[in-house]
Amino acid sequence: MHSLATGPQMLRTRPSCKPFTAPVPAAAASTHRLVLAQAKKKGGEKKGAQKKGGSALADLMKKKEQASQAAAVQNAPADGFASPEQYKDPEVVLQLLMITQSYKKQYDEFLMEVSFDTLAEAMYIAPFACLAHNKFEEGVDDPVFTYANRAALQLFEGTWDSMIGLPSRNSADAEAQEERNQLLEVAATGGSIQDYSGWRVSMSGKRFKLKDVKLFNVTELDGTLWGQAAVFKQYELEDGTVVTVQGQEPPPSSIEIPPSQEDVDAAAAAVQEQAAAVRQLKEEQGLSNQDPQVQEAVAELQTRKQALTELQAKYDAALKEAESAADAPLTVESWDEGEEEK
């Protein structure tokens, strides 16, 4: 799992919009046929020309239709909720890096210990529900869902197309709206909350109660507030039945989590603190470099400097990898198949 950074400007995850194709007006089509008919009548018709031209046009239209159908099948959600092209989009992956890093910061534990290459797949099929919205993004007055994994889409009875970009306030009915707003503000102020339970509503109107929710602020690499994410493993139906979210655990991983900018800043502060301690020994206590106390303090200073150097190197490497991933073409990879489809 890698830390997220995109330089001064953070990439934003917004719902994709597909352009509409304007239909050809019936009148225009009729006029087009009339012009063709007049041209044929005036110039005559070569024997066999109409049959050959018609056959070529039919073949072309057939190939186009087949290609369109193949593309539709390839891009269709395999599970009915989202396609790999959607949840593995580079901007989505960068958002997941923000979520996992922010989770670690707030709860001092890992949400997922996976590599950068498998993070999107792992989060999507994870044995917990995860949702995010862009509450603090500049210019946003009505936050929208920017991420929902398979468990969340299934619970809220939505698809990626119908839920991503939907105002997140729609996840609660009128009765629960005030409580939800208060909850979001508490998390916004304190950074996170946990063990929360609250009623929500699916896109079809089905009510359910989220249980033991962890709600936390999501920040960019430089610490700027961006949004919020919620993670939970259980929910309760109106009849009292408690349901545990189903999913797949990620493959074992020994990936080291790279440091954040805050980690680097903390290490730099530790170096400055120890340097001040060395100066205090020399200037205020009059000790020299030969005194054991000074030598011990200097050794600690060197250790902290080395730690800062290593953290900075790891941070820079993670930054470079994240930026490269944002520019790389999308690759679809499945753990089950073990093959790549480009």
PyMOL commands that set and color helices and strands:
alter all, ss='L'
color gray80, all
select helices_A, chain A and resi 26-43+49-75+84-87+90-107+116-124+150-155+160-163+168-171+174-190+261-283+292-327
alter helices_A, ss='H'
color red, helices_A
select strands_A, chain A and resi 129-133+145-148+192-201+207-219+225-232+234-237+242-244+332-333+340-341
alter strands_A, ss='S'
color yellow, strands_A
deselect
rebuild
show_as cartoon
